[in-house]
Amino acid sequence: MAQNDPSLKTHRIRAERCYVRTVKGDDMVKRKEGATPRTLRLLALCDESRIFSDLKTEMDMPSEDLELWLADLCNRGLLEPGVARRK
């Protein structure tokens, strides 16, 4: 993939941002199919109450790996960046 291709979506990962399931992502979690168990677990965790650091702790993975994974899920239309609403 060409990094300068304007048709490619990019998502800047921010520690204070939450990542919320889209309708497509929510459907995948409800069906419990269409992705690996670990991907489904990450999708299930993504809501308006968890920020990046919460996801990192829950998934027990390095920041760099989680950033790549979240960006990929955003690019696939399963997640979208949101504003955290702490409970």
CORZIHU-V915302 format. One record per residue. SS is DSSP state (H for helix, E for strand, C for the rest). PHI is phi as a letter, one per 20 degrees, with the letter a starting at -180 (none if undefined). OMEGA is omega in whole degrees, -180 to 180 (none if undefined). Layout:
BEGIN
ss: {SS | SS}
phi: {PHI | PHI}
omega: {OMEGA | OMEGA}
END
This chain:
BEGIN
ss: {C | C | C | C | C | C | C | C | C | C | C | C | C | C | C | C | C | E | E | E | E | C | H | H | H | H | H | H | H | H | H | C | C | C | C | C | H | H | H | H | H | H | H | H | H | C | C | C | C | C | E | H | H | H | H | H | H | H | H | C | C | C | H | H | H | H | H | H | H | H | H | H | H | H | H | C | C | C | E | E | E | E | C | C | C | C | C}
phi: {none | e | f | e | f | f | f | e | e | c | c | e | e | c | f | e | e | d | c | d | f | e | g | f | f | f | f | f | f | f | f | l | b | o | b | f | g | f | f | f | f | f | g | f | f | f | b | f | d | d | e | g | f | f | f | g | f | f | e | l | b | f | g | f | f | f | g | f | f | f | f | f | f | f | f | e | m | e | c | b | f | b | d | f | c | f | e}
omega: {178 | -177 | -179 | -180 | -177 | 179 | 179 | 177 | 173 | -179 | 178 | -178 | 178 | -176 | -177 | -177 | 172 | 179 | -172 | 178 | 170 | 176 | 179 | 179 | 179 | 177 | -180 | 179 | -179 | 179 | -177 | 177 | 178 | 179 | 177 | 178 | -180 | 177 | 178 | 178 | 178 | 178 | -179 | -180 | -174 | 175 | -175 | -179 | -177 | 176 | -176 | -177 | 176 | 179 | 180 | 179 | -179 | -178 | 180 | -180 | 179 | 180 | -176 | 180 | 180 | 177 | 180 | -178 | 179 | 179 | 179 | 180 | 174 | -180 | 179 | 177 | -180 | 178 | 171 | 178 | 179 | 177 | -176 | 173 | -177 | 178 | none}
END
